[in-house]
């Protein structure tokens, strides 16, 4: 696709002229060889001031001609050196981190020996780019897509078979990281396979805490697909892996949150409330003991607790739980966490708009808009689908109460977005809910039109 886009650019037309399709495979190979040599002659296989989709050019052009295969490694190493020279020592924002990830991507493809390959993964990717925390660059800086592209260089088959040159622990980490990043990109089937493989790999190494994290990722992917029973089983396995952990271990909070969500999806509200109360109690005891875990651990559990209290009609306690989520998100500062807090507060304001529309409705609109912006910047399509669904539900209710055509049109757009994103990602519960709401709106519009014609 990148080569095709370049071929349409006027300044590249002479370069790509030999790529015009012809029926003969031999002729096509000859044209590719010619294009590869033109690329080399024009120095597009070396670092230059403008990045003309360099990774694609290097892979596609050099791989087209076996005679030039030997140049691929040096070309990637030159590009890795080029990007390293543009990266600061300790990058802390997305713009500064991008060159680090690009350098890692080229470095992974520039060495055949296992030792430098492992070193690139461990020191440059895991320690420097990710800071030893899989959420840092993806959720904290909104670079999930670029992290995933970089990670692909450490797999023989993308996100299924890690490169055998990696050591066993690094192979397990690569699979676990793939499961987490793929879930953020709403690629749930691939995320599930990678997370399950990571869990097995970590258990073989005796890394039970890491295996529990992978099982929790698998549970969240299953929840998004609407497979509540399988999600509950995965979350229970995660808790079983953590039995040897100290009583005050924050690692249990994500697993308890997944158990609660799976129980709620199955209609077992008692089990769901029990699990969320356990997560809340654990978080409180950790805070009292000054052993508070990473803030993101409680964000999702706190959101689920707030929504459960809202469904029970306890608006005050729902607000208290939502404020806890907001406080944790502000401490963390990651776009995804802030979006999670804004979405929770928006849903509470939307529920209150039925009684106090003048005060609550504007707040709900503003918070939904901020949640969409934050999730978009974080690249979280899964969260975007849920936000569009809840925003569409709120606008539909406002249109019913006030009869506003603008709200109804905006509701239809939001619900259609939720349906399309969720359907493409296999998120059956959200896709189904959005489709049902759209059908209800269509019937309401037909009924209104019929009544208007009759009157």
N, C-alpha and C positions, 0 to 999 in steps of 0.2 A: 504493500500500500504506500509506503514511504517513497519507494522508487517510482511508482506511478505518479505520485503527486509531484515529485521533482521533474519527471519527464514532461509534465504540462507547463512547467515554468519556462518562460522564453529563453532565459540565459542557459538552460540545460537542454534545450531542444536538440542542438547538434550532438551533444554527448549521447543522448538516448535514442537518436535516430536508428541505430542498428538493431534496436529491440522490437521493431515492428514485427508482429506475429507472422510466421510463415509455417507451412504445413510440415516441413522436414525437421525432425529432431536434431539431426546433425547440423543443419543450418542454424537452428536456434542456439545450439551450443557454441557454434562459431561466433555468432553475434554477441553472446554473453562474454566469451573470451575477449572479443574486441572491446566491449564496453569496460571490462575489468582493466584492460591495459590502458584504455583512455583515462579511467579514474586514477590509475597509478601515475600516468604521465602528467595529469593535471594536479598532482599532489593532494587529491582529496582523501587519500589514505593516510595522511599525516595531519597532526594537529594544525588547525588554522584559526583565524580570528573568528570566523562564523562556523557554527556547528551545523553542517548539512546532514542531519540524521546520521551521524558518523557510525554508530554501532550497526545500523542496518546496512550502510554502504560497505563497511568492512566485511560483514558476514556474507552478504549477498554477492558482492563483486568478487572477493577473493575465492569464495567457495565455488564460483562458477568455473574456475580453471584450476585443475590439479597442479599445473606448473607453478601457480602462484600461492599454493597452500602454505608453503614454508614462510611466506611473508605475513601470514595472518597473526602469528604470535608476536613478532616484533611490532606490527602495526598497533595491536591492542596495547602492548606495553608502552608505546609512545603516547597513545591517547590517555592511558592511566597516569603517566607522568605529567601530561599536560593538565589534566583535571586536578591532580594533587597540588600542582603549583598555584591553582586558583582557589584552593580551599584554605580557610583560616585554621589556626591551630586547634581551637575549641569552638566549633560552630554551634550556635544556639538558636538559630532561626532557619526557616525553610530555604531561603535564598542561599545562605551560607552552607547548608547541609547538602544541597543538591550536587555540587561538584564532588563532595566526598563519596556520595553514592555512585556517581558516574565513574569515578576513579576505581571503585571496587568492582563495578560491572566489567570494565575493561581488564582490570587486573586478573579477575577470575578466568577470563578467556585467553590471557596472555602467557600462562605458564602451564607446562605439561607435568612438571615434577610435583609430587604430593606435598612436599614440605612447604614451598612457598604458597601453594594453593590453600593448605590448612591455615597458614599464617594470615593470609588475606581475609579468610572467613573470620578467624578468631579475633585478630587485633584490629583490622581496619573496619570490618563490617559489624561484628557483634560488640566489640568493646568501644570503638570510636563512634561509629555511625548510630548504633542503637543504644550505647551506654549501658549495655547489659540488661536492658529493659525493652522488651519487644514493643511496648506501647509508646516509647519516647518519640521516635521519628514519625511513626504512622499516625497515632492518635494525637500526640502532643504538637507535632509540626504540620500535620495534614499531608504527609508524604507517603501514604499507604500504597498508592499506585506505583510510585518510583521504587519504593522498598521491594515490592513484589517483582518488578522488572529486574532489579539487582539480584534478588534471591534466585531467580530462574537460572542464573549463570552457575549455580552450585548444584544443579540437577542434571542428570542424564536425560530423564523424561520429566518435563516440567511438573513439579509438585507431587510426583508419585515415586520417583526413584532418585534419591540423592546420589551425587557423584561418589563413586567408591574411593576416590582419593581422600575424601574427608574421613576423619577419625569417627569412631562410633558415636561419641557424645555429640559431635558436631552434626552428624547425619540426623540424629534424633532432634537436635535443636532446629535444624533446617526444616524438618517435617512439621514440628510444632509451630514454628514461625509462619510457615505456609498456611497451616490451618487457621491461624489467627488473622493473617492478612487477607486471605481469601474470603473469610466471613465478613470482614469490613467492606469488601467489594461486592457483597451479595452473591458470591459464587459458592452457594451452600453445598452443592454436591461434592465439588472438589475439596472444599473445606472439611467436610465430614470425613472423606477418605484420608486426607492428610493428618487430621487430628487423631483418628483411630490408629493409623500407622505410627504416629509419634508416641501415643500412649503405650503401645506394645514395645516400641524401641526403648523408651525410658524405663519400663518395668524390667526389661532384660538387663538393664544396667543398674538396677536397684535404685533408680531416681524416682521414688514414689511421689514426691511433691510435684515434680514436673509432669509425671504421668497424670496426676489429679487435675492439673491445669489443662492438659490436652483433653481429658475426658469432659471437663466443663465446657471447653470450646465445642466439642462434639455435641454436647447437650444443647447448647445455644443454637447450633446449626440445625439440629433436629426440631427444636421449637419453632424456628422460622419456617420450616417446611410443614409444620402442623402435626408432627409425629410425637405426640405427647408421651405415650408409653415408653418409646425408645429413649426419649430425652430424659425421662425420670430415671430409667435404668442407668443411663450414662452418668447422671448426676449422683446417683447413689454409689456407683463405682468410685467416683471421685472422692466422696466422703469416706468410703472404705479405705482408699489409698492414704488418707490423711489421719487414720486412727493413731498412728505412732507420733503424730505431731503434738506439741505441748497444748494443754487445754486452751490457752489464750493464743491461738494462731489465726491470724487474719486470712489465711489461705482457705479457710472453711466458708467464708462469706460468699464468694461467687458460686460455690457448689450449692449452698443453701438457697441462694437466690434462684438458681436453675431448678432445684427441686420445687420451690414455691410456684414458679411460672408453669412448670409441667403439671403440677397438681391443679392449678387454676384452669389450665387449658382442658384438663380432664373433667372439670366440674367439681373437684374435691376441695371446697373452700377451707375446710377445717385443717387439712394437711398443709395447704398453702399458707394459711395464717400462722400455723405452728412453725413452719420453716422460716418465714420472714421475721417472726418474733425472735427466733433463735439468732438470726443474723443481726437484728437490731441490738439484742442483749450483748452479743459478742462484741459488736462495735463499741457499745457503751463501756464495757469492762476494759477493752483495749485502751480507750481514751482515758479512763480513770487511772489505769496503770501506766499511762504515758507510753503505751506501746502501739499507738495508732498505726494501722497498716497503710500501704499506699492508698491515697484518696480514692482512686478509681475502683478499688475493691468494693466500696460501699455504694457507689453511685447508682448502679443498676438495681441493687437490692432495695435501696432507699426509695427509688422511683416506684418500684412495684409495691412497696408497703404503702406509699402515699395513695396510689391508685386503688388499692384494696380498701383503704379507709374511706376513700371518696365513694366507692361503690356501696359501702355500708351506711352512707349518709352522715358520716362523722367528718364534717368539713373542717372543723378546727384541728383535729388530729392529722387530717390529710395535709393541711397547710403547714403544720409543724414538721411533718416528715419531708415535705417538699422544700422547706427552708433549710433543712439539714442537707439535702441534696445540693441546693444552691450554694451553701457555705462550703461544702466539700469541693464543688466545681470551681468556685472562685479561688480556693487554695491551690487547686491543681492547675488551672489556667488553660487546659487543653480544649480546643474547639469542640471536640466530641462531647466532653463532660459538660461544658457550658450549654451545648445544644440539648443534652439530656435534661438538664435543670430547667431550661426555658420551656421545653415541651411539657414537662410535668406541671410547671406553674401555669402554662397556657391551658392545659386540660382542666385544672381546678378552676381557673377563671371562666372557662367556657361553661362549666357546670353551674357556677354562681350567676352566670348571665341570665338564666331563666328567672331568677328572683330580682336581681338588680342589674338590668341590662345597661343602664346609663353608665354605671361605674365599671362593671366587669367586662362588658363586650369590647371596649377599646383596648383594655389590657390584654385580653385573649388574642385579639388580632395582632397586636404588636409583638407579643411573645411567640406566636406561631411564625410570624415573619422572621424573627431573629433566629428561631430554631432552624428554619429552612436554610437561612444564610450560613449558620454555623455548621450544619451537617454537610452542606455543599462544599464549604471550604475544607472540611475534614475528609471529603470523598466517601462519606458513609451512605451508600445507596440504601442499605437496609433500614437505617433510621429515617432517611428521607421518605421512604414508602410509608412508614407508620405516621410520620408528621403530616404528609399530604392527606392521609386517610382521616386523621383526627381533625385537621383543619377543614376538610370537606364536610365532615359530620357537623362541626360547629356552624359553618356558614349555611348549611342546609337548614339547621334548626332556626337560625336567625331569619332566613328567608320565609320559613313557615310562620314565624311570629309576626314579622313586619311586612311580609309580602314584597320584599325588595328584589327586583329583577337582577340587579348587579350582584347581590349576594348569591342568588341562585346560579348565575352564570359562573361566578368564581368557584362555587361549590362543585359544579360539574367539571371544571378544569382540574381542580385539586383531586377529586375522586378518580378522574381518568388517569392522571399522573400516577396516583397510588396504585391503581389497577395495573397499569402497564409496567411500572418498575417491579412490582411484586410478582406479576406473571412471568416476566423475563428471568427473575431470580428464583422462581420456584417457591415463593412465599405464599403458600396456599391460603392460610387464614386471612391475610391482609388482602390478597387478590379477590378472594370470595366475598369479603365484607364490602370492599369497594364496588364490586360488580352488583351486589344486591342493593346497595344504596343508590347507585346510578339507575338501576331498574325502577326503584321506588320513585325516584325523581322524575323519570320519564312518564310513569303512570300518573303522577300528580300533575305534571304539565298537560297531559292529554285530558285529564278530568277538568282542569281549569279552563282549557280551551273549549271543551264541550259545554261547560256551564256558561262561558261567555257567549258562545254562539246561541245557546238557548235563550239567554236573557235578551 
